[in-house]
């Protein structure tokens, strides 16, 4: 369905076919809010892209971090799903996702792997990332609110290069502006967007019972979508195992 069709169905379910209570702009806002909420809750808009990595080895130029800005590389990112790394520029390896708390428990002091700034009082030479412990990254951590993704161990000279990290991620929905535009979320979720818009419309008018009925339908549709998606993945895994055997 496109925006015009979504709005028409929303208006019909609201019982406002004569546009007495809601303007087209109001319903468009509800629909776009619904698309964003669906894309956040289901992580159903999937993209991938690259990050260029830099070496954290000792150097005489500047202090280098093993953390990178997510928004600078992927402005509409909602969640990181998978990460692959171009190990020493020869082989793509999958990195393990971890929490920083896991790294604290497994390798206390891991943050010091990037080294520190050291100044030689005799020569005046400043060394950056002094005492760093670098290698091929084995894991990654990310934080949406802090806008970072980090690699551990920090990359060394052999693991620094253009597009060395490939990020698979879920993206937020961008607003629909023309009636002929269709949502980027999968077609089975379009009806959920209508439930979201109808629930919001009833809620804004103070019709709580009708709003709650549509909220319940909204979350039920999201649950059904996730169940079906997991079933499809399980079927793919079974087929893959049979193929390998």
Order of alpha helices (4+ residues) and beta strands (2+ residues): alpha-alpha-beta-beta-alpha-beta-beta-beta-alpha-beta-beta-beta-beta-beta-beta-beta-alpha-alpha
